Amino acid sequence: MAFFIAFVALLLFSTGFAVWKGGAPERIAAGLYWTAWLATLLANPVAMNRWRTIEIGYLLIDLCLLVALTLLALRANRHWPMAAASLQLIIVIGHFAKALDPTLLGSAYAIMSVFWPYLQLIILAVGTRVYWRRVRIQGAAASWSRSLPL
């Protein structure tokens, strides 16, 4: 329960800070994280069987978030989205590891799926802080890269 409360507090802080002081990429990421978290709550399996088999609902949510964060990383004029997308890739790989090896311990599967979002939210908060500081020192900064025609 303490981990859940800590996660919700970190989610509220990092996404709130991103909406308050971040640019468009930070705000989009905040929306993505909230959408994924709410979808995860709706896809919550029965606690007794949790992490014993591959969590298909979680896998689909995590795949969608991976695609969205990767597109954000490719278009945003920021470095932090690439780190966030990389951590999301680790989460998706954890799902596939469980699918390839059903004997993988449930606790190992849970750690691979649950630990990394904490770091993603910290990265969002740090990225927002860096952007906010840069804007205060240098003035307005472009949010999007023009190098990719997406």
Buried (B, 14 or more C-beta within 10 A) or exposed (E): EEEEEEBEEBBEBBBEBBBEBBBEBBBBBBBBBBBBBEBBEEBEBEEEEBBEEBBEEBBEBBBBBBEBBBBBBBBBBBEBBBBBBBBBBBBBEBBEBBBEEEEBEEEBBBEBBBBBBBEBBBBBBEBBBBBBEBBEEEEEEEBBEEEEEE
